[in-house]
Amino acid sequence: MPNGEHEHNKCNCDKCCPGPMGHMGPQGPKGLQGAQGPQGPKGLDGINGVDGADGAPGKNGLNGANGQDGAQGPMGPQGEPGLQGLQGVPGDCVQCPCDCEPHENEFAQVYSNLDQNLAASGGINLAGGVILFENNVFASPNIDISNANINGEIKVNKSGWYTVEQEVCANLNPLSEPLIAWGLALFKNGALVPGTTFVDMTLSPVQQANNTSSLFLMFLAAGDVISLHNMTAQNLNLNAISAGTFGINAQSNSASLRIASVKLL
């Protein structure tokens, strides 16, 4: 086979046997800008900057409204006494009578250690039996207790306002059905003193000690007499519990009465 044909068969075309790469050509013109890509993730925060310098002071604001006045302070110390003034012209009455004697208090206390049976009151505001007082603690000169053990009367010899306090230990026996209350009241010159009636109630025949007391303020003129009376619709027993009975180791009072001046006139 001729050499020329043999070489042709060995490499029949360029597609089967490419030649060596040619030299690189010149760079082509710049292409158009592509579309913007999606936003990337947020980067890390940067370091805080240095604080700026303080600004200039602002203008003063408007004055506020006045507050309320505070509480009054304590009184200061007393000043020095001033000079005595000139004596005034004498008035019309230069020798007026006056009672310059000091008024001393008047007071007295009396009591009883005896059992007493007081008659019943006869009706509304009518005095029943009177309490007698055989013992006394003290009596000032203008309170007369000389009849306290005879008719129960105490007399005042100076006008004024007095407090009168009474206390009794009493009961009703036998008891009625239904039970009734018992009480006493002060009388002045034979008439009931309104507001001085105080009551109690006996609940059992074996009940021996029922106490009632009162304290009253009244005006008494010189010569007035007061007394303490039963105001119950039946007889009233005053009880003086003896020492050694009912658990009592001293003699008890059955009644007591105290009178004291508050303001003498």
QUITA-V204194 format. One record per helix or strand of 3 or more residues. SS is the DSSP state (@ for helix, = for strand). FROM is the first residue (numbers start at 1). LEN is the number of residues. Records with the same first field share a line. If there is no record, write none. Layout:
SS = FROM-LEN + FROM-LEN
This chain:
@ = 3-8
= = 107-6 + 116-3 + 135-5 + 154-3 + 160-12 + 182-7 + 198-3 + 210-11 + 225-6 + 236-3 + 255-10
